[in-house]
Amino acid sequence: SQDLGLTGGVGAGNANNGDSLSFGEPTLGYENLSVSVAHRRSGTGFNSVQFAYSLSGGAFVNLGAAYTPVGNYTGSLRTFDLSGIVGVATSPNTTFRLTFSGATGTTGTGNNRLDNIQINAAPVGTAVVPEAGSLALFAAPMLGLGAIVLRRRNK
């Protein structure tokens, strides 16, 4: 499997603390936007990561507080919900940024790994289709209620 590995710095201490990774996608005509990333770190890798977004490609806005990636290579999936952000559906220059800090490894062994970065959205005006599991949870009580009604009618 391939992932993106980031280190705190090699030879010059933790020179990469405070650096960021930016990526973007036009979101013009899309809504219900979310970004997810599988993230893990070594014990001396970056222990603080701030997710931010920009709708203009310029000034970034932090989305929530910085988070601490799960250590010891166990990893976790982080999802950032931008569905309530005004202007997403009209932005041709949406950019996302992860800013890394707190690495303590100075030999290049302290690292973070990012994998499966996804930008998810739906075209404006598209109805949200519930998952099959949600439909089953809704349908089961309704079927039971229908059976009770039929049973009462047949008596």
Backbone as a chain_set.jsonl record, in Angstrom:
{"seq": "SQDLGLTGGVGAGNANNGDSLSFGEPTLGYENLSVSVAHRRSGTGFNSVQFAYSLSGGAFVNLGAAYTPVGNYTGSLRTFDLSGIVGVATSPNTTFRLTFSGATGTTGTGNNRLDNIQINAAPVGTAVVPEAGSLALFAAPMLGLGAIVLRRRNK", "coords": {"N": [[0.84, -1.181, 0.0], [0.421, 2.287, -0.629], [1.317, 5.41, 0.79], [1.36, 8.824, 1.939], [4.182, 10.047, 3.352], [5.34, 12.051, 6.007], [7.932, 13.841, 7.569], [9.319, 15.188, 10.632], [11.702, 16.484, 10.316], [15.057, 16.309, 9.075], [18.32, 16.097, 10.15], [18.368, 18.884, 10.654], [17.112, 19.338, 13.053], [13.778, 19.867, 14.064], [12.74, 21.022, 11.656], [10.503, 21.03, 9.997], [8.232, 21.485, 11.497], [5.272, 23.32, 11.711], [4.971, 23.529, 9.01], [2.93, 22.978, 6.049], [0.479, 21.039, 4.208], [-1.166, 21.418, 1.234], [-4.129, 21.047, -0.711], [-6.535, 20.939, -3.333], [-9.807, 21.419, -4.824], [-12.146, 22.383, -7.241], [-15.284, 23.43, -6.056], [-17.512, 24.398, -7.133], [-20.902, 24.358, -7.752], [-21.409, 22.207, -6.122], [-22.469, 20.644, -3.03], [-22.875, 19.813, 0.491], [-20.294, 19.113, 1.403], [-17.442, 17.233, 2.378], [-14.296, 16.283, 3.795], [-12.039, 13.656, 4.062], [-9.454, 11.801, 5.71], [-7.162, 9.2, 6.19], [-5.097, 8.789, 8.912], [-2.046, 8.428, 10.582], [0.608, 8.181, 13.025], [4.049, 8.124, 14.109], [5.591, 7.702, 17.348], [7.194, 9.972, 17.713], [6.378, 11.651, 15.761], [4.502, 14.346, 14.104], [2.377, 15.817, 16.444], [0.233, 17.45, 16.47], [-2.263, 18.637, 14.408], [-3.722, 20.886, 12.207], [-6.684, 21.433, 10.503], [-7.724, 23.344, 7.766], [-9.555, 25.565, 5.565], [-9.997, 27.229, 2.406], [-11.959, 29.311, 0.448], [-11.303, 30.92, -1.577], [-8.778, 30.452, -2.386], [-6.977, 31.942, -1.095], [-6.865, 33.459, 1.927], [-6.968, 31.331, 4.761], [-9.278, 29.46, 6.77], [-9.552, 28.104, 9.923], [-10.956, 24.962, 10.654], [-12.557, 24.001, 13.283], [-10.749, 22.821, 16.213], [-7.21, 22.065, 16.457], [-6.117, 18.689, 15.937], [-4.967, 15.625, 17.468], [-3.157, 13.208, 15.934], [-3.642, 9.639, 15.939], [-1.264, 7.69, 17.601], [1.606, 5.448, 17.317], [1.278, 4.01, 14.952], [-1.288, 2.928, 14.655], [-3.412, 4.31, 13.555], [-6.197, 6.275, 12.264], [-9.37, 7.368, 10.97], [-10.084, 10.57, 9.876], [-12.652, 12.905, 9.535], [-13.787, 15.818, 8.036], [-16.316, 18.03, 8.209], [-17.769, 20.136, 5.994], [-20.241, 20.955, 5.279], [-21.889, 22.968, 6.266], [-20.724, 25.33, 5.538], [-20.942, 28.46, 4.187], [-20.921, 29.409, 0.813], [-19.452, 27.392, -0.338], [-20.649, 26.035, -2.502], [-20.348, 27.796, -4.555], [-17.723, 28.177, -5.157], [-14.901, 28.267, -7.161], [-12.319, 27.795, -6.467], [-11.653, 26.171, -4.175], [-9.636, 25.275, -1.473], [-7.806, 23.099, 0.624], [-6.091, 22.668, 3.718], [-3.616, 21.132, 5.687], [-1.908, 21.689, 8.585], [1.075, 20.973, 10.188], [2.522, 20.262, 13.354], [4.584, 19.938, 16.328], [6.342, 17.742, 16.154], [8.858, 15.63, 17.465], [10.97, 14.015, 16.807], [14.264, 14.003, 15.585], [15.824, 12.779, 13.73], [14.655, 11.995, 11.432], [13.122, 9.816, 11.812], [10.758, 10.223, 13.171], [7.514, 10.383, 12.13], [4.581, 11.02, 10.099], [1.805, 9.512, 8.516], [-0.283, 9.722, 5.736], [-3.234, 8.696, 4.131], [-5.618, 7.605, 1.668], [-7.005, 10.07, 1.052], [-9.92, 11.871, 0.702], [-12.27, 13.837, -1.064], [-15.494, 14.608, -0.699], [-18.703, 15.234, -2.082], [-21.937, 16.416, -3.169], [-23.791, 17.038, -6.169], [-25.362, 20.24, -6.416], [-28.686, 20.412, -5.308], [-29.188, 17.716, -5.484], [-30.933, 14.967, -4.283], [-30.53, 13.493, -1.096], [-29.639, 10.195, -0.771], [-30.613, 7.634, 1.289], [-28.585, 5.233, 3.061], [-28.541, 1.655, 2.515], [-28.628, 0.182, 4.908], [-29.767, 2.049, 6.671], [-32.284, 2.284, 5.545], [-33.252, -0.293, 6.02], [-33.378, -0.306, 8.815], [-35.408, 1.548, 9.157], [-37.504, 0.36, 7.747], [-38.075, -2.123, 8.996], [-39.598, -1.771, 11.518], [-41.895, -0.668, 10.334], [-42.86, -2.722, 8.709], [-43.54, -4.554, 10.677], [-45.571, -3.113, 11.977], [-47.42, -2.985, 9.899], [-48.09, -5.716, 9.69], [-49.432, -6.096, 12.104], [-51.665, -4.438, 11.747], [-52.895, -5.738, 9.551], [-53.475, -8.207, 10.761], [-55.359, -7.44, 12.681], [-57.442, -6.581, 11.059], [-58.221, -8.94, 9.853], [-59.49, -10.351, 11.854]], "CA": [[0.0, 0.0, 0.0], [1.161, 3.539, -0.724], [0.794, 6.524, 1.555], [2.207, 10.007, 1.935], [4.9, 10.119, 4.622], [5.874, 13.371, 6.34], [8.802, 13.785, 8.737], [9.519, 16.454, 11.329], [12.926, 17.107, 9.817], [16.239, 15.463, 9.084], [19.583, 16.815, 10.255], [18.24, 20.273, 11.122], [16.116, 19.362, 14.119], [12.38, 19.723, 13.645], [12.552, 22.142, 10.73], [9.21, 20.984, 9.3], [7.133, 21.9, 12.363], [4.632, 24.531, 11.2], [4.747, 23.426, 7.565], [1.586, 22.506, 5.724], [0.184, 20.342, 2.967], [-2.393, 21.989, 0.671], [-4.701, 20.383, -1.873], [-7.802, 21.585, -3.614], [-10.72, 20.944, -5.852], [-13.269, 23.316, -7.406], [-16.537, 22.911, -5.502], [-18.587, 25.127, -7.798], [-22.013, 23.483, -8.111], [-21.493, 21.065, -5.207], [-22.832, 20.943, -1.65], [-22.661, 18.711, 1.444], [-18.876, 18.813, 1.244], [-16.636, 16.721, 3.489], [-12.96, 15.81, 3.443], [-11.585, 12.655, 5.022], [-8.078, 11.345, 5.535], [-6.668, 8.203, 7.131], [-3.913, 9.438, 9.453], [-1.346, 7.754, 11.672], [1.906, 8.792, 13.292], [4.959, 7.446, 15.026], [5.621, 8.351, 18.654], [7.86, 11.281, 17.666], [5.861, 12.401, 14.612], [3.696, 15.528, 14.412], [1.3, 15.467, 17.362], [-0.834, 18.442, 16.352], [-2.568, 18.913, 13.004], [-4.847, 21.804, 12.06], [-7.339, 21.425, 9.197], [-8.268, 24.656, 7.397], [-10.045, 25.635, 4.195], [-10.092, 28.538, 1.77], [-12.866, 29.283, -0.702], [-10.773, 31.816, -2.597], [-7.386, 30.127, -2.674], [-6.169, 32.893, -0.325], [-6.909, 33.335, 3.383], [-7.497, 30.069, 5.259], [-10.086, 29.485, 7.984], [-9.455, 26.841, 10.649], [-12.213, 24.263, 10.899], [-12.401, 23.354, 14.585], [-9.443, 22.868, 16.868], [-6.21, 21.112, 15.973], [-6.311, 17.343, 16.486], [-3.779, 14.806, 17.682], [-3.295, 11.929, 15.229], [-3.401, 8.445, 16.734], [0.139, 7.309, 17.519], [2.039, 4.051, 17.25], [0.906, 3.421, 13.666], [-2.593, 2.282, 14.609], [-4.159, 5.088, 12.585], [-7.627, 6.552, 12.395], [-9.948, 8.145, 9.887], [-10.577, 11.886, 10.27], [-13.565, 13.485, 8.561], [-14.036, 17.243, 8.27], [-17.616, 18.341, 7.619], [-17.876, 21.516, 5.535], [-21.57, 21.109, 4.701], [-22.51, 24.202, 6.727], [-19.916, 26.486, 5.145], [-21.579, 29.265, 3.14], [-20.044, 29.75, -0.3], [-18.801, 26.215, -0.916], [-21.267, 25.683, -3.787], [-20.034, 28.804, -5.581], [-16.278, 28.398, -5.148], [-14.102, 27.547, -8.147], [-10.941, 27.679, -5.968], [-11.612, 25.648, -2.813], [-8.353, 24.675, -1.118], [-7.757, 22.555, 1.976], [-4.714, 22.688, 4.218], [-3.269, 20.489, 6.951], [-0.674, 22.263, 9.12], [1.651, 19.995, 11.107], [3.469, 20.753, 14.354], [4.772, 19.081, 17.495], [7.233, 16.593, 15.96], [10.026, 15.672, 18.347], [12.05, 13.22, 16.225], [15.203, 14.848, 14.836], [16.632, 11.984, 12.806], [13.845, 11.572, 10.294], [12.325, 8.64, 12.171], [9.434, 10.676, 13.59], [6.78, 10.669, 10.901], [3.133, 10.883, 9.977], [1.41, 8.892, 7.254], [-1.622, 10.068, 5.272], [-3.674, 7.755, 3.105], [-7.039, 7.666, 1.304], [-7.571, 11.416, 1.155], [-11.125, 11.946, -0.128], [-13.131, 15.017, -1.053], [-16.824, 14.099, -1.027], [-19.743, 16.254, -2.22], [-23.045, 16.044, -4.058], [-24.218, 18.169, -6.991], [-26.404, 21.06, -5.804], [-30.045, 19.987, -5.622], [-29.316, 16.265, -5.511], [-31.55, 14.421, -3.072], [-29.67, 12.582, -0.352], [-30.179, 8.84, -0.804], [-30.186, 6.935, 2.499], [-27.89, 3.956, 2.892], [-29.41, 0.487, 2.614], [-28.783, -0.156, 6.324], [-30.724, 2.989, 7.249], [-33.606, 1.9, 5.046], [-33.665, -1.513, 6.715], [-33.759, 0.079, 10.175], [-36.696, 2.237, 9.066], [-38.525, -0.524, 7.19], [-38.42, -3.232, 9.89], [-40.767, -1.463, 12.357], [-43.058, -0.423, 9.481], [-43.377, -4.039, 8.312], [-44.183, -5.098, 11.87], [-46.811, -2.363, 12.164], [-48.316, -3.435, 8.835], [-48.562, -7.061, 10.042], [-50.399, -5.942, 13.192], [-52.878, -3.887, 11.157], [-53.533, -6.805, 8.78], [-53.983, -9.21, 11.687], [-56.556, -6.893, 13.307], [-58.481, -6.535, 10.025], [-58.659, -10.303, 9.536], [-60.207, -10.934, 12.995]], "C": [[0.879, 1.235, 0.0], [0.497, 4.587, 0.148], [1.767, 7.68, 1.438], [2.846, 10.106, 3.301], [5.516, 11.49, 4.809], [6.732, 13.242, 7.583], [8.971, 15.17, 9.335], [10.758, 17.19, 10.859], [14.089, 16.151, 9.925], [17.461, 16.359, 9.169], [19.477, 18.218, 10.813], [17.196, 20.371, 12.224], [14.73, 19.14, 13.552], [11.989, 20.859, 12.714], [11.181, 22.164, 10.074], [8.015, 21.305, 10.197], [6.581, 23.229, 11.855], [4.412, 24.524, 9.698], [3.38, 22.824, 7.289], [1.553, 21.787, 4.382], [-1.136, 20.905, 2.472], [-2.83, 21.188, -0.548], [-6.072, 20.985, -2.103], [-8.581, 20.948, -4.737], [-11.809, 21.994, -6.015], [-14.549, 22.687, -6.857], [-17.738, 23.645, -6.074], [-19.67, 24.14, -8.236], [-22.175, 22.264, -7.217], [-21.837, 21.533, -3.798], [-22.587, 19.704, -0.79], [-21.226, 18.195, 1.372], [-18.279, 18.258, 2.528], [-15.295, 16.258, 2.933], [-12.574, 14.782, 4.494], [-10.168, 12.213, 4.676], [-7.775, 10.296, 6.606], [-5.301, 8.709, 7.598], [-3.341, 8.605, 10.602], [0.005, 8.408, 11.862], [2.756, 7.902, 14.172], [4.976, 8.244, 16.332], [6.279, 9.72, 18.659], [7.438, 12.1, 16.448], [5.039, 13.596, 15.056], [2.525, 15.137, 15.307], [0.169, 16.49, 17.374], [-1.018, 18.781, 14.874], [-3.814, 19.789, 12.947], [-5.379, 21.723, 10.637], [-7.927, 22.808, 8.958], [-8.726, 24.598, 5.946], [-10.006, 27.083, 3.712], [-11.02, 28.401, 0.568], [-12.338, 30.131, -1.854], [-9.368, 31.442, -3.048], [-6.439, 31.039, -1.916], [-6.212, 32.591, 1.157], [-7.587, 32.031, 3.807], [-8.251, 30.282, 6.562], [-9.953, 28.116, 8.647], [-10.846, 26.253, 10.852], [-12.034, 23.468, 12.191], [-10.995, 23.511, 15.123], [-8.49, 21.872, 16.204], [-6.48, 19.753, 16.623], [-4.977, 16.638, 16.627], [-3.981, 13.485, 16.953], [-2.995, 10.763, 16.173], [-1.962, 8.014, 16.526], [0.349, 5.821, 17.372], [1.489, 3.313, 16.039], [-0.443, 2.712, 13.654], [-3.523, 3.008, 13.648], [-5.627, 5.279, 12.897], [-8.075, 7.388, 11.204], [-10.483, 9.45, 10.456], [-11.478, 12.404, 9.168], [-13.881, 14.907, 8.974], [-15.285, 17.63, 7.489], [-17.688, 19.826, 7.28], [-19.264, 21.814, 4.985], [-22.251, 22.406, 5.124], [-21.762, 25.456, 6.322], [-20.584, 27.2, 3.973], [-20.548, 29.586, 2.059], [-19.358, 28.567, -0.953], [-19.334, 25.935, -2.322], [-20.961, 26.677, -4.895], [-18.537, 29.059, -5.7], [-15.552, 27.586, -6.221], [-12.674, 27.263, -7.656], [-10.855, 27.149, -4.547], [-10.292, 24.919, -2.582], [-8.422, 24.228, 0.333], [-6.305, 22.515, 2.414], [-4.63, 21.953, 5.549], [-1.937, 21.077, 7.395], [-0.192, 21.374, 10.257], [2.601, 20.664, 12.091], [3.598, 19.727, 15.476], [5.63, 17.854, 17.284], [8.433, 16.739, 16.882], [11.186, 14.843, 17.816], [12.949, 14.1, 15.367], [16.012, 14.077, 13.807], [15.857, 11.538, 11.577], [12.995, 10.363, 10.606], [10.93, 9.023, 12.638], [8.629, 11.061, 12.359], [5.282, 10.528, 11.08], [2.85, 10.298, 8.6], [-0.038, 9.25, 6.956], [-1.983, 9.136, 4.129], [-5.16, 7.995, 2.83], [-7.657, 9.041, 1.526], [-8.739, 11.502, 0.18], [-11.807, 13.287, 0.054], [-14.484, 14.526, -1.549], [-17.824, 15.241, -1.075], [-20.821, 15.716, -3.158], [-23.389, 17.247, -4.916], [-25.362, 18.915, -6.301], [-27.77, 20.565, -6.265], [-30.238, 18.499, -5.695], [-29.922, 15.798, -4.198], [-30.57, 13.461, -2.407], [-30.35, 11.223, -0.319], [-29.686, 8.114, 0.444], [-29.483, 5.626, 2.172], [-28.872, 2.815, 3.085], [-29.651, 0.095, 4.071], [-29.783, 0.752, 7.012], [-32.137, 2.659, 6.808], [-34.131, 0.665, 5.771], [-34.108, -1.192, 8.135], [-35.118, 0.777, 10.19], [-37.805, 1.272, 8.663], [-38.967, -1.609, 8.162], [-39.6, -2.899, 10.8], [-42.039, -1.248, 11.531], [-43.691, -1.741, 9.025], [-44.105, -4.691, 9.485], [-45.516, -4.424, 12.137], [-47.851, -2.793, 11.132], [-48.892, -4.809, 9.137], [-49.614, -6.988, 11.135], [-51.723, -5.437, 12.639], [-53.614, -4.952, 10.373], [-54.164, -7.852, 9.684], [-55.292, -8.736, 12.322], [-57.724, -6.847, 12.301], [-59.061, -7.915, 9.746], [-59.42, -10.956, 10.692], [-61.67, -10.647, 12.947]], "O": [[1.968, 1.223, 0.572], [-0.729, 4.65, 0.237], [2.864, 7.531, 0.901], [2.147, 10.236, 4.306], [6.138, 12.034, 3.896], [6.322, 12.607, 8.554], [8.795, 16.185, 8.661], [10.841, 18.41, 10.997], [14.096, 15.272, 10.786], [17.625, 17.274, 8.361], [20.441, 18.702, 11.406], [16.48, 21.367, 12.321], [14.538, 18.314, 12.66], [11.016, 21.571, 12.964], [10.734, 23.223, 9.634], [6.891, 21.39, 9.704], [7.344, 24.16, 11.596], [3.744, 25.408, 9.163], [2.753, 22.238, 8.171], [2.455, 21.908, 3.554], [-2.129, 20.879, 3.2], [-1.999, 20.71, -1.321], [-6.701, 21.486, -1.171], [-8.103, 20.087, -5.475], [-12.353, 22.46, -5.013], [-14.857, 21.536, -7.165], [-18.85, 23.527, -5.558], [-19.401, 23.206, -8.991], [-22.982, 21.382, -7.509], [-21.539, 22.665, -3.416], [-22.144, 18.671, -1.291], [-20.988, 16.99, 1.289], [-18.567, 18.742, 3.623], [-15.178, 15.892, 1.764], [-12.762, 15.014, 5.688], [-9.746, 12.245, 3.52], [-8.092, 10.484, 7.78], [-4.442, 9.022, 6.773], [-4.074, 8.143, 11.477], [0.496, 9.106, 10.975], [2.249, 7.038, 14.888], [4.427, 9.344, 16.397], [5.966, 10.551, 19.512], [8.056, 13.117, 16.134], [4.892, 13.838, 16.254], [1.763, 14.23, 14.971], [-0.744, 16.403, 18.194], [-0.072, 19.158, 14.182], [-4.834, 19.476, 13.562], [-4.634, 21.917, 9.676], [-8.556, 23.381, 9.847], [-8.34, 23.703, 5.194], [-9.985, 28.025, 4.505], [-10.875, 27.478, -0.234], [-12.858, 30.072, -2.969], [-8.828, 32.04, -3.978], [-5.222, 30.929, -2.07], [-5.662, 31.585, 1.605], [-8.641, 31.67, 3.285], [-7.914, 31.161, 7.355], [-10.209, 27.089, 8.018], [-11.793, 26.968, 11.182], [-11.433, 22.393, 12.19], [-10.168, 24.233, 14.566], [-8.912, 20.964, 15.488], [-7.011, 19.684, 17.732], [-3.989, 17.005, 15.99], [-4.876, 12.717, 17.306], [-2.189, 10.893, 17.094], [-1.486, 7.976, 15.391], [-0.6, 5.039, 17.31], [1.26, 2.105, 16.104], [-0.721, 1.959, 12.721], [-4.345, 2.369, 12.991], [-6.218, 4.544, 13.688], [-7.268, 8.024, 10.527], [-11.253, 9.438, 11.417], [-11.115, 12.352, 7.992], [-14.205, 15.167, 10.132], [-15.307, 17.565, 6.26], [-17.669, 20.674, 8.173], [-19.452, 22.816, 4.296], [-23.116, 22.9, 4.402], [-22.141, 26.553, 6.733], [-20.77, 26.62, 2.903], [-19.427, 29.989, 2.368], [-18.745, 28.714, -2.01], [-18.561, 25.631, -3.23], [-21.281, 26.425, -6.056], [-18.127, 30.061, -6.286], [-15.584, 26.356, -6.195], [-11.908, 26.578, -8.335], [-10.038, 27.646, -3.771], [-9.883, 24.069, -3.374], [-9.026, 24.899, 1.17], [-5.4, 22.351, 1.595], [-5.474, 22.136, 6.426], [-0.945, 20.982, 6.672], [-0.949, 21.058, 11.175], [3.391, 21.528, 11.711], [2.822, 18.775, 15.56], [5.657, 16.984, 18.154], [8.961, 17.837, 17.06], [12.297, 14.958, 18.334], [12.465, 14.854, 14.522], [16.81, 14.672, 13.082], [16.375, 10.771, 10.766], [12.221, 9.919, 9.758], [10.003, 8.223, 12.514], [9.018, 11.967, 11.622], [4.794, 9.992, 12.075], [3.574, 10.563, 7.64], [-0.912, 9.102, 7.809], [-1.155, 8.826, 3.273], [-5.87, 8.532, 3.679], [-8.725, 9.151, 2.128], [-8.583, 11.243, -1.013], [-11.912, 13.808, 1.165], [-14.606, 14.078, -2.689], [-17.805, 16.121, -0.214], [-20.638, 14.707, -3.839], [-23.291, 18.379, -4.442], [-26.226, 18.298, -5.677], [-27.99, 20.329, -7.453], [-31.353, 18.043, -5.947], [-29.469, 16.193, -3.123], [-29.869, 12.708, -3.083], [-31.498, 11.107, 0.108], [-28.478, 7.986, 0.646], [-29.749, 4.996, 1.148], [-29.906, 2.975, 3.734], [-30.766, -0.284, 4.43], [-30.566, 0.294, 7.845], [-33.077, 2.742, 7.597], [-35.315, 0.586, 6.097], [-35.101, -1.74, 8.614], [-35.891, 0.613, 11.134], [-38.92, 1.355, 9.177], [-40.139, -1.986, 8.153], [-40.544, -3.687, 10.855], [-43.132, -1.602, 11.971], [-44.915, -1.857, 8.965], [-45.157, -5.305, 9.308], [-46.489, -5.092, 12.488], [-49.028, -2.945, 11.459], [-50.069, -5.05, 8.869], [-50.589, -7.739, 11.103], [-52.784, -5.938, 13.01], [-54.832, -5.076, 10.502], [-55.263, -8.333, 9.408], [-56.225, -9.522, 12.486], [-58.874, -7.058, 12.685], [-60.246, -8.048, 9.439], [-59.955, -12.049, 10.506], [-62.411, -11.069, 13.836]]}, "num_chains": 1, "name": "protein.A"}
